[in-house]
């Protein structure tokens, strides 16, 4: 049985507070892998309080819109309808006995690049493409089908007015700056969601208020930093971060594996490193605030000292981190391989990983720390890693036991 940290009345009070904390769902970009996020939400719904805030980039923004833009009892149904539509093409429904799984996956991805994906995108049919990179075009594909799909499946009035905060990341083509469209600051439309997923050169930029925007994953594929920066320090927060690319992987042995590994590293946005760095920064701030609290009263009452303490103090934050794990037969095309078999597998993987997390009540009860950021790395089956605030920075906790990292 796993050992747990000792508890007391203060820790119980902290856990109770975290049960009522604001809950944020953070969704990374990753194309066809986004069915994993849908599966995570399908397992989560009905067992936990709905998220108060959903932040997404690219396919994460689309999943966010499908969730927030529908009534609670319709959300999983709309997610399923969307993902079944995208995997409904003839090339995506070939029988498994026809060829090996690797060959079927590659055929599905090749046909997606040639004829498009139902309800998502289709190739531009223009002779200008014969000019290659000199073509006077801004994209290879037309995403009008996605616009129609989102307008049919998402109620944008509900998305803006139903109480869930929605933030989607994009990048300004002209300035190169990362931008988040947030329904607490503006009314989100189908254009905002499409801008977050406009990955060049496949998809054209989307114009909003006279500015053009591309996929937010070009700058940062994970919106965790935005959530932590904007969340009020005076409120506790629980974050479920669902990522689709893993920064860790084996040394490739073929050109295909080289391309896949390069894509993983690029779009993972160094998730573990960045999450650890953000947590360490916030924990250091809280540690300084705690030290200030130990100063003599006359020093603490100095206006400048009190101001610094207020700026550095924050309520506890728990970050639960799920990362999709590749299947052995997946290749560098995995983010545009929309076969029904792959979509179903991604969905089931998300449900399985979330259910395994929910089945560990000890882990989900929260930490014994009274403040600071605690991160739970849930990507390794049977070996969740927990990093507590103020812990030895060279150590992690696996199944409740502390181990020093190599």
Phi, psi and omega in degrees: 000141182292141174278144178241158179287147181297148180244162172212184183302321180294319179294320177298321178295321180295317179297319179298321179295322181290334176295334181258001185294158173298141183243127181243136175252119186247119189241120180282161173280157179172020174057232185299338179291348182298343175299335175298316179297321178299319177295321176301313181294322180300322178286328184285321185298135178090344180252338181227162175298141179302153179296145175274340187212130174236123177242129183218158175231135175059239180297333175296325177291322179294315177297322178299317180295320180294327179284303186289337183268020177218157176297148184310319183285351182253354190295311180295322179299318180290321176299315180296318180298318180297311185287330175288326176297314182294339181249028185259000180292153180305320182288346182263358185239026181292145181292148185294336183282352187289328182195179177291161181297321178300317181292320179295320178297315182293324178296316179299315180294320180296316180292326176299320181288335182270313186248352179095188182233128182305134177072007184232293181208160177217154182292147174286129181259086182214140178298342180302333181295340177294342178279358178066224182291349176272000182297135179281058181230158178256356179196161178274329186243158177254126182258020175304323177301323179295320179301314179296320180297313181294321179296330180279323188263345185242128173269101186288337173294316177296317180304322183273336191241359188272358174104345176276127175284131181236128179229130180232135186266140176216179177227134179287121184297322184286316184266337184078008182272144174289139182225140173244128173268128191227129184286358170273351181243340182199161176279124181278141179236177178300329180295323179296319180293317181292325178299322181295335181250017183274076184277117179280159357273006180295313185245145182282154175296155179251130182270128178224121179051041175084358178246151181253139186229143174248178178307130180295340180293347177298324180263308178210124186272358182230121186273020182300317183302318180299316181297314181293325179290324186267341182291133179298131181295341184276000182236138174292158185217138171241125182245131167252110182258118183246108183253154187247348177236136179260132178289336182267148179184173181276160174295125182292154180238352178227166179297323178298317179292327176299314181294321178294316182295320178298319180293318178302313183295318182296312188266352174291342183054031179050053191304310182296315182298315181293319178297315179297320181294317179295319179295317180298321180296313180294323179292324176295318177300315181293323179297320178295318178299321179293323177295320178300323180296341180269356179290158175302148184307320182295331177282319180296331183278353175298129185306320182291321178293317179297323179294317178298316180299318179296323181290332185263348183275134175215154176288163184299149176229127173248129179242115176260124191243112175253135178231130178298137178254127182300149170273152184302330185268002180281147184236188184296344179275007188301335181274354172230024177257101188255032179296152180299323180298316181292315180301315180297320180294318179297316179300312181295324178297318178297317178296317181297313182294321180289320178296321178296323178293315181293336180281359180250076184298330178301318182291320186280351180293339182106170184271168177274352179291144183274340178206183180088182183253130175244131180248138179242111177268108188257015188279344183259120184300126176077000183219063178297140180251129183241130176244114182270152173296146178068011177277166174304119185295347179265007185238154172231171177243127177243118181052038176088354181252135183278136180220140179277134181281147176284000000 
